Amino acid sequence: MKKAIGAAVANWLRKPENREKAKQTAKKAYAKYQQRKGAAKR
């Protein structure tokens, strides 16, 4: 099952437009995480 999911993700990431979408999503998620992490320190 894990291999099938991994293969599907790898296939999806082969397309450049999907790769760009994934990068944008990762950046947004990381920024959100950093914001929450910073808010917790205060």
N, C-alpha and C positions, 0 to 999 in steps of 0.2 A: 504493500500500500504506500509506504513512504517513498519507494523508488518511483512509483507512478506519479505521485504528487511532484516530486523533484523533477521528473522528466517533463511534466506539463509546464512547470514554472520555467525551466530552461528553454523550452520551445517558445513560450510566451515572450521571454526576454530576448530572443533572437531578433525580433523586430525592433528597429531603432526607435520608433515612436513609443513603443511600450517601455523600452529602456529609459527613455526620457521621463515618462510618466512615473516610473518606479523611483527615479532619482528625486523628482519633485516631492513625491509622497514621503520618501525617507527624510528629506530635508525638513519638511513640515513637522513630521512626527518628532524628529530630534529637537527642533526648536521648541515644540510644545513641552517636551521632556525637560529641556534645560530651564524653561520658564518655571515649571512646577518645582524643579529641584532648587532653583534660586529662591522661590517663594517660601519653601520649607525652611530655608536657613534663617530668614528674617524673623 
